[in-house]
Amino acid sequence: MIPLLSGLRVLDLTTVIYGPLVGQLLGDLGADVVKVEGPEGDLARAIQPRGPQGDSAMFLCNNRNKRSMVLDLKTQAGREVFTRLLCWAEVFVHNMRPAAIDRLGFGFAPVAVINPAIIYCAAVGFGSGGRYAGRPAFDDVIQAAGGIAALPSYRGQDPAYVPGVMADKVAALTATYGVMAAIAARGRGMRGAIEVEAAMFEAVAAFVLNEHLAAAAFGGPPEGAGYHRMFAPDRRPYRTLDGWIAALPYTEQQWRRVLEFTGRQDVLARPWFADPGERSAHVAELYSVLAEEMTRRSTDDWLRALETLDIPHARVNRLEDLLTDPHLQDVDFFAPNGSGLARSARQPVSYPGLTREPDRPAPALGAHTESVARMLGYDAAQLDALREGGAFGKGA
């Protein structure tokens, strides 16, 4: 934990990955994050594999540096406590569908009345100004809608999902910088409630189109979209004699060094090579030459050669390779977090000169319900009344 946001009070009403990652990123920077869960808990707690305490690795990796409070928001007593939490919070993050949060009475307008200084972040699937607003959205759906799944089709392959929760994480980073900008604006004198809406579809569309707008950015037809370099068949991990490697010569000098090393003066002599625009137009041919040459040496031989030639390169790591990567070991990237995990990926942003404090483990369901309620001013008799009213779930 890096204590840059120490004292910032965050109310987290989120589940699975998109919303919880926003709260965790704020908590990693020192914010006091109270996560409110229904009596059944965040759905992600049950996803396999699960640790000895019963919570999943996915949950534990997205909910560190938080406190957990159980509230049944279907009860009047639960909503009363939640209202008091909103008065306590400076930032409120939820990833409920608009109709669902409105039914509870906690849309932006009523929350701005409850707390006129709140930063209200709605982490939604589709932006409220468009015709898709309110649709259900999960990662695969947004990968499809946002253009990620179709990218392989530009290389003659079937559409495919990235085998990772790409859309949720891109959207979570987007929502987090939206919240951080609002925090900065508050510090610079902006008053009143601030509404932040971070939509998965728009976040992923912006992410994909950054380079792929291409010719379409100049007003051309939609068919002009697509960064041609990315669609070259041989822009890919390259097979070596005994494995796989990534290499990306980019400048003329980098290409020249690689081609001289491999003895491909025939390519250097081609009339288009020395012209940047023409070389870009023929980049698929260059990648094809590189793919052919890569098969002639071992991976270790190529790693040594590319290091000497000062060419961007990397071994193609599998997931298990990341866990033993020497650079990640050097920077203490993995650390136990006390939640039944032997390792977790730490906050990747570093602030040299600031002391990193130990992360707090992801909380057990409802572990802080009573202590948070007491922080809000409820005494023992009032807590008993809230229990009887079902605020903390039946049988709490």
C-alpha positions in Angstrom: 0.0 0.0 0.0 1.3 3.5 -0.9 -0.3 6.1 1.4 -0.9 8.9 -1.1 -4.7 8.9 -0.5 -4.6 8.3 3.3 -7.8 9.6 4.9 -9.9 9.4 1.7 -13.1 7.7 2.5 -14.5 5.4 -0.2 -17.7 3.4 -0.2 -17.5 0.4 -2.6 -20.8 -1.3 -3.7 -19.3 -3.5 -6.4 -19.0 -7.2 -7.4 -16.9 -9.5 -9.6 -13.9 -7.7 -11.2 -14.8 -4.3 -12.9 -16.0 -2.5 -9.8 -13.9 -4.2 -7.1 -10.7 -3.4 -9.0 -11.5 0.3 -8.9 -11.9 0.1 -5.1 -8.7 -1.9 -4.7 -6.7 0.5 -6.8 -7.9 3.4 -4.5 -7.2 1.2 -1.4 -3.7 0.4 -2.8 -3.0 4.1 -2.8 -4.1 4.4 0.9 -7.8 5.2 0.8 -10.1 3.8 3.5 -12.4 1.6 1.4 -15.5 0.1 3.0 -16.9 -2.7 0.7 -20.7 -3.3 1.2 -21.8 -6.8 0.3 -25.2 -8.4 0.5 -25.7 -11.3 2.9 -24.8 -13.8 0.2 -21.5 -12.0 -0.5 -19.8 -10.9 -3.7 -20.4 -13.5 -6.4 -16.6 -13.6 -7.0 -16.0 -15.1 -3.6 -17.3 -18.5 -4.9 -15.4 -18.8 -8.2 -12.9 -21.7 -8.3 -10.2 -22.1 -7.2 -10.9 -21.3 -3.6 -8.5 -21.0 -0.7 -8.6 -22.7 2.7 -10.9 -19.9 4.1 -13.4 -20.4 1.3 -12.8 -17.3 -0.8 -11.6 -17.5 -4.4 -8.2 -16.3 -5.7 -10.2 -13.9 -8.0 -11.9 -12.3 -5.0 -8.7 -12.1 -3.0 -6.8 -10.5 -5.9 -9.4 -7.7 -6.3 -10.4 -6.7 -2.8 -7.3 -6.2 -0.7 -7.0 -3.0 1.4 -10.7 -2.9 2.1 -13.1 -3.5 5.0 -16.2 -5.6 4.5 -19.6 -4.7 5.8 -22.7 -6.9 5.2 -25.9 -5.0 4.5 -29.2 -6.2 3.2 -30.3 -3.2 1.0 -33.7 -4.8 0.4 -34.6 -3.9 4.0 -35.4 -0.4 5.3 -32.9 -0.9 8.1 -30.1 -1.8 5.7 -30.8 1.2 3.5 -30.8 3.4 6.6 -27.2 2.3 7.5 -26.2 2.7 3.8 -27.5 6.2 3.8 -25.3 7.0 6.8 -22.4 5.4 5.0 -23.0 7.8 2.1 -22.8 10.7 4.5 -19.4 9.4 5.7 -18.0 8.7 2.2 -16.2 11.1 0.0 -16.3 8.7 -3.0 -19.0 6.2 -3.9 -18.4 3.5 -6.5 -21.0 1.0 -7.7 -21.3 -1.3 -10.7 -25.0 -2.0 -10.6 -27.3 -1.5 -13.6 -29.0 1.9 -13.6 -32.5 0.5 -13.0 -31.3 -1.6 -10.1 -29.5 1.3 -8.2 -32.5 3.5 -8.9 -34.9 1.0 -7.3 -32.8 1.1 -4.2 -33.0 4.9 -4.1 -29.3 5.5 -4.6 -29.0 6.9 -8.1 -26.9 10.1 -8.5 -29.7 12.6 -7.8 -30.9 11.3 -4.5 -27.3 10.5 -3.3 -26.3 14.1 -4.2 -29.0 15.3 -1.8 -27.8 12.9 0.9 -24.2 14.1 0.5 -23.8 17.2 -1.6 -20.0 16.8 -1.8 -20.0 13.2 -3.0 -17.9 11.9 -5.9 -20.3 9.4 -7.4 -18.8 6.8 -9.8 -21.2 4.6 -11.8 -19.2 1.8 -13.4 -21.7 0.7 -16.1 -21.7 -1.4 -19.2 -23.0 1.2 -21.7 -23.1 4.9 -21.3 -26.4 6.5 -20.2 -26.6 8.7 -23.3 -26.9 5.9 -25.8 -29.5 3.4 -26.9 -27.7 0.5 -25.2 -27.9 2.1 -21.8 -29.0 -0.3 -19.1 -28.2 -3.5 -21.0 -26.4 -6.2 -19.0 -22.7 -6.4 -19.8 -20.0 -8.9 -19.0 -16.5 -9.1 -20.3 -17.1 -11.4 -23.3 -20.0 -9.2 -24.5 -17.9 -6.1 -24.3 -15.0 -7.7 -26.0 -17.4 -8.5 -28.9 -19.2 -5.1 -28.9 -16.0 -3.1 -28.5 -14.1 -4.7 -31.4 -11.5 -6.8 -29.6 -13.1 -10.2 -30.6 -13.1 -9.3 -34.3 -9.4 -8.3 -34.5 -8.2 -11.8 -35.5 -10.6 -11.7 -38.5 -8.5 -9.1 -40.1 -5.8 -11.7 -40.4 -8.1 -14.3 -41.8 -8.9 -16.0 -38.6 -12.2 -16.5 -36.8 -13.2 -13.9 -34.2 -12.0 -14.8 -30.7 -12.0 -13.5 -27.2 -8.8 -12.6 -25.5 -8.5 -15.4 -22.9 -8.4 -12.9 -20.1 -10.8 -10.5 -18.4 -9.7 -7.7 -20.7 -12.7 -5.5 -20.8 -13.3 -5.4 -17.1 -9.7 -4.4 -16.4 -9.5 -1.7 -19.1 -12.8 -0.2 -17.8 -11.6 -0.4 -14.2 -8.5 1.6 -15.1 -10.7 4.1 -16.9 -13.1 4.5 -14.0 -10.2 4.9 -11.6 -8.6 7.8 -13.5 -12.1 9.3 -13.7 -12.4 9.2 -9.9 -8.8 10.5 -9.5 -9.5 13.4 -11.8 -12.6 14.3 -9.7 -10.5 14.0 -6.5 -7.9 16.4 -8.0 -10.7 18.8 -9.0 -12.1 18.7 -5.5 -8.6 19.6 -4.2 -8.4 22.5 -6.6 -11.6 24.1 -5.3 -14.5 22.4 -7.3 -17.6 22.2 -5.1 -20.8 20.2 -5.2 -21.4 16.5 -6.0 -19.4 15.2 -9.0 -20.9 12.4 -11.2 -18.4 10.1 -12.9 -19.8 7.6 -15.4 -17.3 5.0 -16.7 -18.8 2.7 -19.4 -17.2 -0.6 -20.4 -18.2 -0.3 -24.0 -16.9 3.1 -24.5 -13.7 2.4 -22.6 -12.9 -0.7 -24.7 -13.9 1.1 -28.0 -11.5 3.9 -27.2 -8.8 1.4 -26.2 -9.2 -0.5 -29.5 -9.6 2.5 -31.8 -6.6 4.4 -30.5 -4.4 3.1 -33.3 -7.0 1.4 -35.4 -8.9 4.5 -36.4 -6.0 4.9 -39.0 -7.3 6.4 -42.3 -10.8 6.7 -40.9 -9.5 9.4 -38.5 -9.2 11.7 -41.5 -12.8 11.4 -42.4 -12.5 8.5 -44.8 -15.0 5.6 -44.9 -15.2 3.1 -42.0 -13.4 0.6 -44.2 -10.3 2.8 -43.7 -10.1 1.8 -40.1 -7.3 -0.6 -39.0 -3.6 -0.2 -38.4 -2.1 -2.3 -41.2 1.1 -3.2 -39.3 -1.0 -5.1 -36.7 -2.7 -7.2 -39.3 0.5 -8.5 -41.1 0.3 -12.3 -40.9 3.9 -12.5 -39.6 3.6 -9.9 -36.9 3.4 -12.5 -34.2 5.5 -14.5 -31.8 8.2 -16.2 -33.8 9.2 -19.9 -33.7 12.8 -20.5 -33.0 14.7 -23.8 -33.2 13.5 -24.7 -29.7 10.8 -22.3 -28.6 9.2 -18.9 -29.2 10.4 -15.3 -29.0 9.1 -11.8 -29.6 11.2 -9.3 -31.6 10.2 -6.0 -32.9 12.6 -4.0 -35.0 10.9 -0.6 -35.7 13.3 2.0 -36.9 15.4 1.9 -40.0 18.6 1.4 -38.0 17.0 -1.5 -36.0 15.9 -3.2 -39.2 19.3 -2.6 -40.7 21.1 -4.2 -37.8 18.9 -7.3 -37.8 19.1 -7.8 -41.6 22.9 -7.3 -41.6 23.2 -9.9 -38.7 21.1 -12.4 -40.7 23.0 -11.8 -43.9 19.9 -10.4 -45.7 21.6 -7.7 -47.7 19.1 -8.5 -50.5 16.4 -6.8 -48.4 18.6 -3.9 -47.6 19.1 -3.3 -51.3 15.4 -3.1 -52.1 14.5 0.4 -53.4 11.8 0.9 -50.8 13.9 0.1 -47.7 15.5 3.5 -47.0 12.2 5.5 -47.3 10.2 5.5 -44.1 6.8 5.6 -45.8 7.6 2.9 -48.3 9.2 0.7 -45.6 6.0 1.0 -43.6 4.0 -0.1 -46.7 6.2 -3.1 -47.0 6.3 -4.0 -43.3 4.5 -7.3 -43.9 7.4 -8.4 -46.1 9.9 -7.5 -43.4 8.0 -9.5 -40.8 8.0 -12.4 -43.1 11.8 -12.3 -43.5 12.2 -12.0 -39.8 9.9 -15.0 -39.2 12.0 -17.1 -41.6 15.3 -16.2 -40.1 14.1 -16.8 -36.5 13.8 -20.5 -37.2 17.6 -20.8 -37.9 18.7 -20.3 -34.2 17.7 -21.3 -30.7 15.8 -19.0 -28.4 18.8 -18.4 -26.2 21.0 -17.6 -29.2 18.4 -15.0 -30.4 18.1 -13.5 -26.9 21.8 -12.9 -26.8 22.0 -11.6 -30.3 19.0 -9.2 -30.0 20.4 -7.9 -26.7 23.7 -7.1 -28.5 21.9 -5.6 -31.4 19.7 -3.5 -29.1 16.5 -4.7 -30.6 13.3 -4.8 -28.5 12.7 -8.4 -27.7 11.4 -10.9 -25.1 11.1 -14.5 -24.5 7.4 -15.6 -24.8 6.5 -16.2 -21.2 3.7 -18.6 -20.2 1.7 -17.7 -17.0 3.9 -20.0 -14.9 7.0 -18.2 -16.3 5.8 -14.9 -15.0 5.7 -16.3 -11.5 9.5 -17.0 -11.6 10.5 -14.1 -13.8 13.8 -12.7 -12.5 12.9 -9.0 -13.1 9.6 -9.4 -11.3 11.5 -11.0 -8.4 14.0 -8.1 -8.4 11.2 -5.5 -8.0 9.3 -7.6 -5.4 6.3 -7.8 -7.6 4.8 -10.7 -5.8 4.0 -10.8 -2.1 1.8 -12.8 0.2 -1.3 -10.8 1.3 -2.3 -12.9 4.3 -5.6 -14.0 2.7 -4.6 -17.6 2.0 -2.6 -16.4 -1.0 1.1 -17.3 -1.2 1.5 -14.4 -3.7 -0.5 -11.6 -5.2 0.5 -9.0 -7.8 1.2 -5.7 -6.1 0.3 -2.2 -7.2 2.6 -1.8 -10.2 3.0 2.0 -9.9 6.1 2.9 -7.8 6.9 6.1 -6.0 10.6 6.1 -5.2 11.2 7.8 -1.9 7.8 6.9 -0.4 7.6 4.1 2.1 5.4 1.3 0.9 3.2 0.0 3.8 2.0 -3.6 4.0 -1.2 -4.4 2.2 -4.2 -5.5 4.2 -5.7 -8.8 3.1 -9.0 -9.0 1.4 -11.6 -9.2 4.1 -13.8 -12.1 5.1 -17.5 -11.5 4.4 -18.8 -9.1 6.9 -15.6 -9.0 9.0 -16.0 -5.3 9.7 -19.8 -5.0 9.9 -19.9 -4.1 13.6 -16.8 -2.0 13.7 -18.0 0.1 10.7 -21.4 0.5 12.3 -19.9 1.7 15.5 -17.7 4.1 13.5 -20.9 5.5 12.0 -22.2 6.2 15.6 -24.5 3.2 16.3 -24.4 2.1 19.9 -25.1 -1.5 21.2 -28.9 -1.0 21.5 -29.1 0.5 18.0 -27.1 -2.4 16.6 -29.5 -4.8 18.2 -32.4 -2.9 16.6 -30.7 -3.0 13.2 -30.1 -6.8 13.5 -33.8 -7.3 14.4 -34.7 -5.1 11.3 -32.6 -7.4 9.1 -30.1 -4.8 8.2 -27.2 -7.3 8.3 -29.2 -10.2 6.9 -31.4 -12.9 8.5 -29.8 -14.4 11.5 -27.0 -11.9 11.7 
